[in-house]
Amino acid sequence: MREPDGLYDLSSDIVDVPPGLPLVAALTGFADAGSAVTQLSDYLLETLEHSTVALFDTDALLDYRARRPTMYFDQDHLTDYQPATLGLYLAKDELDQPFLLLTGYEPDFQWERFTAAVIQLVQRYRVKSTTWVHAIPMPVPHTRPVGVTVSGNRLELIDAMSVWKPRTQVPSNALHLVEYRLQELGHPIAGFVLLIPHYLSDTEYPTAAVTALESISAATGLIFPTDRLREEGREFAAKIDGQVENNQELAKLVGTLEERHDSYMQDNPLRSPLTDEDGELPTADEIAAELQNFLAIRRGGEDETLAE
């Protein structure tokens, strides 16, 4: 393996990074149900003071043909190009507490070298703890709080917050490997998997981003502004509830999800919050079909607002 420090360039403008900061990581890639990670990353970079510590070599890590960057065209010429970025940033939370933020695209290539590079940066800045977030679709109801599965070696977080502890095989992402290697080194690390209602997985679900921020706060003590996201989440939930109330079959299906979720949370001996006693998953296609109409109406309303 080539030297990991060849994968990134340290910023020449960055001031000294205080040692012992927490590291927060959120990479967009294989799974981002409810656009939780995308919303989280955008929100933090938009709302918090931050400066670049290091940028990773996109040409070495990204499959451009799988995730093509955006090029802007104006009538007869190209006007702008926005390449994908993956960087480490020094940021401050709402109380001016500093922390490190690793965000951007998930690498397509050189995972072991990328992991070694992250570990190198963790050791360089004597990172206190690492916390990362991703989101997967699950047949759970939107009328209940977004649950999380917690992995890593921070048992206090696992015991207090992990609502589902399966024994299973999962398709990994790059931060899984980072977690695995950091755990081998005894570095404090926690990974939060947000369990997003699968019928909302293809849309931007603000409540998912709120849960991501709350999870990071629980792990790090950092405080983030969430008022805008919470308000967007309430408006989004109200529109979905309206769709459910006006469709008897949809209401029945959501009710079934609620019953299974509540039974599991009350220590009912079900196999998981996702299945019934026979191991059957609730039908999702009908929920998705109805909510597609809602999402289409929502997009149409937004287009009309923009037109005005």
FIBAVO-736758 format. One record per residue (C-alpha): residue number from 1; residue in three letters; x, y, z. Coordinates in Angstrom, 3 decimals. Example, Ala and Ser with C-alpha at 12.3 -4.5 7.8 and 13.67 -1.06 7.14 Angstrom:
2
   nr  rest         u         v         w
    1   ALA    12.300    -4.500     7.800
    2   SER    13.670    -1.060     7.140
***
This chain:
308
   nr  rest         u         v         w
    1   MET     0.000     0.000     0.000
    2   ARG     1.287     3.437    -0.901
    3   GLU     1.841     6.005     1.836
    4   PRO    -1.520     7.249     3.158
    5   ASP    -0.388    10.867     3.463
    6   GLY    -0.233    10.988    -0.327
    7   LEU    -4.037    10.894    -0.385
    8   TYR    -4.547    14.315     1.174
    9   ASP    -3.084    17.799     1.264
   10   LEU    -2.983    19.812     4.452
   11   SER    -4.212    23.369     4.085
   12   SER    -1.491    26.008     4.206
   13   ASP    -3.955    28.523     5.664
   14   ILE    -5.179    26.535     8.629
   15   VAL    -4.311    27.757    12.086
   16   ASP    -3.112    25.275    14.672
   17   VAL    -5.685    22.568    15.391
   18   PRO    -6.130    22.152    19.147
   19   PRO    -5.308    18.606    20.266
   20   GLY    -7.944    16.358    21.754
   21   LEU   -10.965    17.455    19.712
   22   PRO   -13.842    15.114    18.808
   23   LEU   -14.097    14.036    15.166
   24   VAL   -17.487    13.871    13.456
   25   ALA   -17.699    11.994    10.150
   26   ALA   -20.520    11.889     7.604
   27   LEU   -19.913    10.674     4.044
   28   THR   -22.480    10.370     1.268
   29   GLY   -22.350     7.142    -0.656
   30   PHE   -23.994     3.733    -0.795
   31   ALA   -26.947     4.431     1.503
   32   ASP   -28.338     7.783     2.594
   33   ALA   -31.958     7.098     3.481
   34   GLY   -33.997    10.252     3.899
   35   SER   -30.941    12.185     2.682
   36   ALA   -29.945    12.247     6.340
   37   VAL   -26.188    12.450     5.752
   38   THR   -26.509    14.936     2.899
   39   GLN   -28.729    17.201     4.984
   40   LEU   -26.444    16.867     7.990
   41   SER   -23.309    17.739     6.031
   42   ASP   -24.902    20.656     4.191
   43   TYR   -26.454    22.008     7.364
   44   LEU   -23.227    21.933     9.347
   45   LEU   -21.179    23.556     6.586
   46   GLU   -23.857    26.184     5.949
   47   THR   -24.566    27.144     9.545
   48   LEU   -21.272    26.687    11.403
   49   GLU   -18.010    28.588    11.221
   50   HIS   -15.414    26.259     9.675
   51   SER   -12.066    26.206     7.902
   52   THR   -10.327    23.557     5.812
   53   VAL    -7.727    21.358     7.495
   54   ALA    -7.132    18.836     4.703
   55   LEU    -8.558    17.924     1.295
   56   PHE    -8.431    14.415    -0.142
   57   ASP    -7.341    13.548    -3.683
   58   THR   -10.608    13.163    -5.566
   59   ASP    -8.957    11.799    -8.715
   60   ALA    -7.558     8.927    -6.658
   61   LEU   -10.721     8.130    -4.694
   62   LEU   -13.800     8.884    -6.815
   63   ASP   -15.396     6.926    -9.652
   64   TYR   -16.503     9.850   -11.820
   65   ARG   -18.640     7.714   -14.123
   66   ALA   -20.626     6.348   -11.191
   67   ARG   -21.123     9.771    -9.580
   68   ARG   -20.742    12.359   -12.275
   69   PRO   -19.996    15.919   -11.141
   70   THR   -22.247    18.754   -12.248
   71   MET   -21.283    20.978   -15.166
   72   TYR   -23.276    24.145   -15.839
   73   PHE   -24.241    25.072   -19.399
   74   ASP   -25.507    28.482   -20.483
   75   GLN   -26.984    28.490   -24.022
   76   ASP   -23.738    27.899   -25.906
   77   HIS   -20.926    27.552   -23.379
   78   LEU   -19.967    25.948   -20.085
   79   THR   -20.045    28.387   -17.190
   80   ASP   -19.118    26.438   -14.072
   81   TYR   -17.885    23.120   -12.769
   82   GLN   -18.379    21.877    -9.235
   83   PRO   -16.129    18.908    -8.471
   84   ALA   -16.910    16.558    -5.630
   85   THR   -14.906    17.200    -2.478
   86   LEU   -13.917    15.186     0.562
   87   GLY   -12.321    17.177     3.325
   88   LEU   -11.437    17.500     6.976
   89   TYR   -12.597    20.768     8.523
   90   LEU   -12.108    22.582    11.813
   91   ALA   -15.549    23.761    12.892
   92   LYS   -17.213    25.335    15.921
   93   ASP   -20.593    24.419    17.330
   94   GLU   -23.240    26.853    18.566
   95   LEU   -21.298    27.389    21.808
   96   ASP   -18.004    27.944    19.951
   97   GLN   -16.733    24.501    20.948
   98   PRO   -14.257    23.343    18.274
   99   PHE   -14.421    19.952    16.614
  100   LEU   -13.162    18.231    13.477
  101   LEU   -15.600    17.390    10.680
  102   LEU   -14.843    14.816     7.983
  103   THR   -17.401    15.138     5.227
  104   GLY   -17.940    14.763     1.491
  105   TYR   -18.261    11.771    -0.821
  106   GLU   -17.579     8.205     0.247
  107   PRO   -14.433     6.968    -1.540
  108   ASP   -15.005     4.441    -4.318
  109   PHE   -11.377     3.264    -4.353
  110   GLN    -8.437     2.620    -2.017
  111   TRP   -10.439     2.047     1.154
  112   GLU    -7.528     0.611     3.123
  113   ARG    -5.291     3.545     2.169
  114   PHE    -8.077     6.022     2.916
  115   THR    -8.640     4.388     6.307
  116   ALA    -4.925     4.592     7.048
  117   ALA    -5.010     8.274     6.084
  118   VAL    -7.927     8.969     8.441
  119   ILE    -6.116     7.138    11.257
  120   GLN    -3.014     9.171    10.501
  121   LEU    -5.008    12.402    10.876
  122   VAL    -6.674    11.096    14.034
  123   GLN    -3.255    10.449    15.534
  124   ARG    -1.748    13.682    14.203
  125   TYR    -4.386    15.799    15.932
  126   ARG    -4.766    13.464    18.919
  127   VAL    -8.501    13.139    18.313
  128   LYS   -10.425    12.447    21.514
  129   SER   -13.232    10.382    19.961
  130   THR   -14.762     9.661    16.580
  131   THR   -18.475     9.681    15.839
  132   TRP   -20.022     8.917    12.470
  133   VAL   -23.539     8.727    11.072
  134   HIS   -25.308     7.018     8.209
  135   ALA   -28.910     6.074     7.451
  136   ILE   -30.658     3.019     6.049
  137   PRO   -34.286     2.359     5.043
  138   MET   -36.349     0.196     7.392
  139   PRO   -40.063    -0.695     7.589
  140   VAL   -40.743     1.523    10.596
  141   PRO   -43.461     4.187    10.971
  142   HIS   -42.853     7.905    10.542
  143   THR   -45.150     8.540    13.523
  144   ARG   -42.523     7.311    15.973
  145   PRO   -39.117     8.807    16.799
  146   VAL   -36.347     7.817    14.404
  147   GLY   -34.495     4.934    16.036
  148   VAL   -30.786     4.252    15.880
  149   THR   -28.480     1.269    16.020
  150   VAL   -25.164     2.113    17.649
  151   SER   -21.920     0.327    16.880
  152   GLY   -18.361     0.754    18.095
  153   ASN   -16.800     0.475    21.532
  154   ARG   -18.613     3.173    23.505
  155   LEU   -20.813     0.889    25.554
  156   GLU   -22.548     3.719    27.393
  157   LEU   -23.989     4.963    24.090
  158   ILE   -24.866     1.477    22.871
  159   ASP   -26.687     0.644    26.114
  160   ALA   -28.540     3.949    26.266
  161   MET   -29.450     4.531    22.623
  162   SER   -29.317     1.403    20.458
  163   VAL   -32.904     0.256    19.868
  164   TRP   -32.034    -2.611    17.522
  165   LYS   -29.059    -4.935    17.989
  166   PRO   -29.107    -7.460    15.154
  167   ARG   -26.677   -10.229    14.299
  168   THR   -26.432    -9.904    10.545
  169   GLN   -24.250    -9.235     7.534
  170   VAL   -24.417    -5.796     5.971
  171   PRO   -22.924    -4.219     2.845
  172   SER   -20.212    -2.007     4.266
  173   ASN   -19.222     1.546     3.514
  174   ALA   -15.851     3.197     3.932
  175   LEU   -16.556     4.440     7.429
  176   HIS   -17.359     0.919     8.570
  177   LEU   -13.752     0.067     7.777
  178   VAL   -12.533     3.207     9.552
  179   GLU   -14.559     2.205    12.614
  180   TYR   -13.220    -1.350    12.495
  181   ARG    -9.594    -0.223    12.328
  182   LEU    -9.984     2.462    15.012
  183   GLN   -11.704    -0.041    17.271
  184   GLU    -8.711    -2.371    16.849
  185   LEU    -6.534     0.481    18.127
  186   GLY    -8.778     1.060    21.142
  187   HIS    -9.780     4.521    19.945
  188   PRO   -13.207     5.618    21.291
  189   ILE   -15.613     5.379    18.362
  190   ALA   -19.379     5.250    17.867
  191   GLY   -21.303     4.734    14.654
  192   PHE   -24.971     5.730    14.529
  193   VAL   -27.187     3.980    11.986
  194   LEU   -30.442     5.885    11.587
  195   LEU   -33.453     3.650    10.879
  196   ILE   -35.519     5.646     8.395
  197   PRO   -39.066     4.755     7.281
  198   HIS   -38.424     3.012     4.003
  199   TYR   -41.303     4.764     2.262
  200   LEU   -39.490     8.056     2.941
  201   SER   -36.001     6.851     2.058
  202   ASP   -35.956     8.472    -1.388
  203   THR   -36.983    11.906    -0.216
  204   GLU   -35.413    14.594     1.967
  205   TYR   -36.644    13.808     5.468
  206   PRO   -35.716    16.679     7.843
  207   THR   -36.398    14.667    11.004
  208   ALA   -33.620    12.282     9.979
  209   ALA   -31.110    15.140    10.035
  210   VAL   -32.366    16.238    13.456
  211   THR   -31.833    12.721    14.822
  212   ALA   -28.347    12.668    13.315
  213   LEU   -27.483    15.922    15.099
  214   GLU   -28.971    14.680    18.369
  215   SER   -26.927    11.484    18.128
  216   ILE   -23.718    13.434    17.569
  217   SER   -24.556    15.693    20.505
  218   ALA   -25.084    12.678    22.760
  219   ALA   -21.693    11.281    21.774
  220   THR   -19.659    14.494    21.848
  221   GLY   -21.402    17.141    23.948
  222   LEU   -21.470    19.449    20.932
  223   ILE   -24.514    21.695    20.514
  224   PHE   -26.001    22.434    17.107
  225   PRO   -28.718    24.816    15.892
  226   THR   -31.703    22.691    14.875
  227   ASP   -34.685    25.067    14.894
  228   ARG   -34.944    25.286    11.103
  229   LEU   -34.717    21.540    10.613
  230   ARG   -37.250    20.857    13.358
  231   GLU   -39.740    23.259    11.802
  232   GLU   -39.223    21.679     8.385
  233   GLY   -39.707    18.271     9.998
  234   ARG   -43.012    19.311    11.568
  235   GLU   -44.309    20.665     8.273
  236   PHE   -43.208    17.532     6.436
  237   ALA   -44.835    15.243     9.016
  238   ALA   -48.087    17.211     8.902
  239   LYS   -48.326    16.753     5.141
  240   ILE   -47.662    13.031     5.397
  241   ASP   -50.235    12.700     8.188
  242   GLY   -52.744    14.424     5.939
  243   GLN   -52.113    11.839     3.234
  244   VAL   -52.527     9.002     5.735
  245   GLU   -55.763    10.408     7.168
  246   ASN   -57.322    10.648     3.731
  247   ASN   -56.481     7.097     2.685
  248   GLN   -57.975     4.235     4.706
  249   GLU   -55.682     1.562     3.296
  250   LEU   -52.588     3.663     3.880
  251   ALA   -53.708     4.406     7.431
  252   LYS   -54.133     0.681     8.051
  253   LEU   -50.652    -0.111     6.802
  254   VAL   -49.039     2.659     8.852
  255   GLY   -51.022     1.426    11.846
  256   THR   -49.568    -2.039    11.362
  257   LEU   -46.063    -0.594    11.399
  258   GLU   -46.906     1.311    14.582
  259   GLU   -48.201    -1.811    16.326
  260   ARG   -45.086    -3.807    15.495
  261   HIS   -42.804    -0.962    16.495
  262   ASP   -44.587    -0.446    19.821
  263   SER   -44.646    -4.160    20.591
  264   TYR   -40.916    -4.363    20.063
  265   MET   -40.229    -1.305    22.197
  266   GLN   -42.272    -2.864    25.018
  267   ASP   -39.970    -5.902    25.065
  268   ASN   -42.394    -8.088    23.156
  269   PRO   -40.361   -11.155    22.050
  270   LEU   -40.500   -10.380    18.354
  271   ARG   -37.473   -11.142    16.243
  272   SER   -37.004    -7.446    15.534
  273   PRO   -39.089    -4.284    15.191
  274   LEU   -39.258    -5.005    11.469
  275   THR   -41.094    -8.347    11.367
  276   ASP   -44.110   -10.085    12.856
  277   GLU   -44.147   -13.443    14.631
  278   ASP   -43.914   -15.255    11.306
  279   GLY   -40.945   -13.176    10.181
  280   GLU   -42.986   -11.395     7.488
  281   LEU   -42.271    -7.825     6.477
  282   PRO   -45.224    -5.442     6.076
  283   THR   -46.089    -4.488     2.522
  284   ALA   -44.184    -1.366     1.549
  285   ASP   -45.175    -0.962    -2.088
  286   GLU   -48.644     0.327    -1.293
  287   ILE   -47.282     2.859     1.194
  288   ALA   -44.686     4.001    -1.292
  289   ALA   -47.244     4.330    -4.103
  290   GLU   -49.512     6.548    -2.042
  291   LEU   -46.697     8.710    -0.754
  292   GLN   -45.280     9.165    -4.231
  293   ASN   -48.426    11.160    -4.962
  294   PHE   -47.749    13.280    -1.892
  295   LEU   -44.155    13.893    -2.897
  296   ALA   -45.216    14.800    -6.432
  297   ILE   -47.756    17.264    -5.026
  298   ARG   -45.090    18.680    -2.688
  299   ARG   -42.644    19.170    -5.539
  300   GLY   -45.349    20.740    -7.652
  301   GLY   -46.222    23.148    -4.861
  302   GLU   -42.596    24.136    -4.483
  303   ASP   -42.336    24.741    -8.252
  304   GLU   -45.429    26.968    -8.140
  305   THR   -43.942    28.912    -5.228
  306   LEU   -40.732    29.439    -7.145
  307   ALA   -42.667    30.521   -10.230
  308   GLU   -44.445    33.164    -8.174
***
